[in-house]
């Protein structure tokens, strides 16, 4: 074999290493989205600027404008030359010539820049979250208690829900609704406090109420005619919850996505089991299914939902799977208190069952521990628990 043949075989051996094998070997923290892995760039940071297409065997960093195959990936990550990347992938030196190898000074410079950019990004996010939290705290403290006949009382009454103790809800008589930086609606609103695991206020959940019907307000974007959501979350929701009871020594947690769902179950449990059950039970709204389940380690194909691309090809919709991802940023997800020995997770029957099951499975996996019983309860198909309550009231 000539030197050129040996060199050609050496390069082909390096190129034969799959890009996903190299990514796994390096332990890069990337999230799977279909056939791609996406996440922060190992060189310059960010959040989702770096991607690896497993099907095509290529990578790309949008910030640096760098892309290529597995050899180019190693060149980029190690600040080395072509032969140095091939040496890393094959585990042996090239048959001719010497590789430059990784440049320690360049690697150190890159790492310093990455850490500085990451610190700046985190500082900006913290400042924004704190500013929003402070604004919502002022709004929460200025709001009035829910009293008989108030808009929030009428809103709950319309759903056959009585006022209950320990519920972190208040009423705002006139709250502006902004879209695109402009106020497009104003009216009464229900404000709920979002707190973290230590009970510290972290944000607010707002529900605008129609002042005539006392249902959810129908807010229309004057520019597009689109009906906008009557509910908004401000501040930080991640890992937080809305307390909907305040027992002294709870041993049980009942948790669901929405305020009305959880209050409906609390009211029903009071009727069936009496005050003793209520006195030992925490009732929490998780605000959203994503917050309840936490981040998934990967997405999985939905068994029935599909979309059609521009070329007319049908593709299965991907949804977050049942296996939780590791928290890599030091911000823990929503967790029950350690003293809780029983958890009942509520699933609405009017949302997609398969997708909802994945969220609830992640929550169950994250909260599992010795001696703790976890159950999942779904409302009938096509209904939520408030529908059930109103039908039986």
C-alpha angles and dihedrals in degrees: 000000000000124000090254091052090049091049092048091051090047092054093044090051090054092046090051091066105102115240092230090056091055092046090051092047090055094046094231110183103232132149121231116238108176107297093349137080113213134185147100117335111254088220106040104015122218123140111269106355094111122073138172119202104210094190095053096032095231137119135207138192109201094196097053096033090230123143141152148107130312093286091052089048092058091044089054098044097043099036088233136132130258096271091045090054091049090049090053092049097045098036093228136085121262117269091237132029129000129278119233090227126205116330106232094197093050092047091050091048092050093048092051091050092046093050092047092050091047092050091049092050093048091047091052092048092048092049092050093047091049093048091050091045091052092049091050092046090056090048091048095049091047093051120099129244116261109259135177110289096014118132092258092049089050090046092053093042089056086060093046090251119140125209108271133192123258095025114143095220131123137171131243113196096206122015123170120231113214128201123176091355094304130102107243102166140017131193147112118319140189112229122199125192118236113206133183127235091281092052094253116147110252106163149328139258115214128199117186114216130210105242092214106040097023090222122118110304117254103226117187125197103235091209099053106015089235117148106236128212113272090214130069137175120216127185121014121335101167112115091358135112142193111247111227098175137025111209119173099226110014123185097172135057126202110190135175141156105262135044095233092048094053095042090051091055092045091052091048093048091051089053094047103036104022131224097315093067091047092050091058098043134088114208115200135177110213090201093223139021091240091056091046095051099033125212119331124228090227145351122253133200117267110238095230112008117094140163132211118231127213091273092055095254117144114227128188115247113245119223132182108277132230099261115088120230122233115261102246100175101057093250107119119215127237110307134176118241112271092243092063110107098174128044126186113192116200123216122193115228094212095068126073104292098211094049092045091050090057092053092048092046090055091050090050091050094048094047098043116119138148112288096015120115117208123191132178120214121190127197115233115285112281094017141081126218092264089058088054092048094050093048092053098037 
